[in-house]
């Protein structure tokens, strides 16, 4: 089996799984309990907070654990807009955000907020000057994705965050870093809010975190017993947190080695260019994150190609797995090159993949594409 769908989810790392199972067996107590077992679980959570905060240049007090990227995005966006609505009602994002951001903005627009959806160029980059022009005294929130989940474009988050504050120091900056964390070095100096998901970095599903810079207020969108300062009530997922911390440690310990390995795998797949007519790379071939590669083949439906590859035990996707089964949401491809819509697959890698797998993928593509095109011409 060749699994090239790592942007949808990743296989849990063996070392991470070992930590998770140990915690489930030995630190299973509720961390809010007053007895010793509860205290021990709480201490493990505090240690994980400190470790994750250190990775991103933040503080322990700024880390809030959630169920993943979608919940983190919702807490950040709705929490800020409710807390700061008396100061303004303009909010800004891009047209190519993940649905868990875009649908928050859609809902806020329905509630009366003024929403600006920024365009992107044909590689998926925003024009930062245009963003700054849109910010005024009424702008309370800007949300820009760190790495696009479909095409791998990396926005210049540090520059964006810095320039936002230069224009309006009161405008809050959120970034969805689900596809960036564990793959790029991140420092939250110019970031107010950041969303992360664990299952993209080889830990289990159902765990993530939201970074909230000290001083940023979030009104509650979840109500309960007030865990995590009331920002995210609910019994804390100790084993999930330990798994997330271990996966984060491993990702950043091996960051450079993994990045170089994945870069070579991506380069190998790109050698298909020139061997197949009317094949296109969506996004920035040279400067996009190597973990994500979006490929379009003229006259070939992405879903048909996906299943043809599946027959050869190779697994890819047609785009964001979070919305790929629905028809309503417009994908990133629509906004950067509409002509490639419907003929695209997303190939996404992890450190567990090999150069040999990339060569086998290329061989399969070279076999499948001419056959599919011949069938279409009948």
Rosetta blueprint (number, residue, H / E / L):
1 X L
2 X E
3 X E
4 X L
5 X E
6 X L
7 X L
8 X L
9 X L
10 X L
11 X L
12 X L
13 X L
14 X H
15 X H
16 X H
17 X H
18 X H
19 X H
20 X H
21 X H
22 X H
23 X H
24 X H
25 X H
26 X H
27 X L
28 X L
29 X L
30 X L
31 X L
32 X L
33 X L
34 X L
35 X L
36 X H
37 X H
38 X H
39 X H
40 X H
41 X H
42 X H
43 X H
44 X H
45 X H
46 X H
47 X H
48 X H
49 X H
50 X H
51 X H
52 X H
53 X H
54 X H
55 X H
56 X H
57 X L
58 X L
59 X L
60 X H
61 X H
62 X H
63 X E
64 X E
65 X E
66 X E
67 X L
68 X L
69 X H
70 X H
71 X H
72 X H
73 X H
74 X H
75 X H
76 X H
77 X H
78 X H
79 X H
80 X H
81 X H
82 X H
83 X H
84 X H
85 X H
86 X H
87 X H
88 X L
89 X L
90 X E
91 X E
92 X E
93 X E
94 X E
95 X L
96 X L
97 X L
98 X L
99 X H
100 X H
101 X H
102 X H
103 X H
104 X H
105 X H
106 X H
107 X H
108 X H
109 X H
110 X H
111 X L
112 X L
113 X L
114 X E
115 X E
116 X E
117 X E
118 X E
119 X L
120 X L
121 X L
122 X L
123 X L
124 X L
125 X L
126 X L
127 X L
128 X H
129 X H
130 X H
131 X H
132 X H
133 X H
134 X H
135 X L
136 X L
137 X L
138 X L
139 X E
140 X E
141 X E
142 X E
143 X E
144 X L
145 X L
146 X L
147 X E
148 X L
149 X L
150 X L
151 X L
152 X L
153 X L
154 X E
155 X L
156 X L
157 X H
158 X H
159 X H
160 X H
161 X H
162 X H
163 X H
164 X H
165 X H
166 X H
167 X H
168 X L
169 X L
170 X L
171 X L
172 X E
173 X E
174 X E
175 X E
176 X E
177 X L
178 X L
179 X L
180 X L
181 X E
182 X L
183 X L
184 X E
185 X L
186 X L
187 X L
188 X H
189 X H
190 X H
191 X L
192 X L
193 X E
194 X E
195 X E
196 X E
197 X E
198 X H
199 X H
200 X H
201 X L
202 X L
203 X L
204 X L
205 X L
206 X L
207 X L
208 X E
209 X E
210 X E
211 X E
212 X E
213 X L
214 X L
215 X L
216 X L
217 X L
218 X L
219 X L
220 X L
221 X L
222 X L
223 X L
224 X L
225 X L
226 X L
227 X L
228 X H
229 X H
230 X H
231 X L
232 X L
233 X L
234 X L
235 X L
236 X L
237 X L
238 X H
239 X H
240 X H
241 X H
242 X H
243 X H
244 X H
245 X H
246 X H
247 X H
248 X H
249 X H
250 X H
251 X H
252 X H
253 X H
254 X L
255 X H
256 X H
257 X H
258 X H
259 X H
260 X H
261 X H
262 X H
263 X H
264 X H
265 X H
266 X H
267 X H
268 X H
269 X H
270 X H
271 X L
272 X L
273 X E
274 X L
275 X L
276 X E
277 X L
278 X L
279 X E
280 X E
281 X E
282 X E
283 X L
284 X L
285 X L
286 X L
287 X L
288 X L
289 X L
290 X L
291 X L
292 X E
293 X E
294 X E
295 X E
296 X E
297 X E
298 X L
299 X L
300 X L
301 X L
302 X H
303 X H
304 X H
305 X H
306 X H
307 X H
308 X H
309 X H
310 X H
311 X H
312 X L
313 X L
314 X E
315 X E
316 X L
317 X E
318 X L
319 X L
320 X L
321 X L
322 X L
323 X L
324 X L
325 X L
326 X L
327 X L
328 X L
329 X L
330 X L
331 X L
332 X H
333 X H
334 X H
335 X H
336 X H
337 X L
338 X H
339 X H
340 X H
341 X L
342 X L
343 X L
344 X E
345 X E
346 X E
347 X E
348 X E
349 X L
350 X L
351 X L
352 X L
353 X L
354 X L
355 X H
356 X H
357 X H
358 X H
359 X H
360 X H
361 X H
362 X H
363 X H
364 X H
365 X H
366 X H
367 X H
368 X H
369 X H
370 X H
371 X H
372 X H
373 X H
374 X H
375 X H
376 X H
377 X H
378 X L
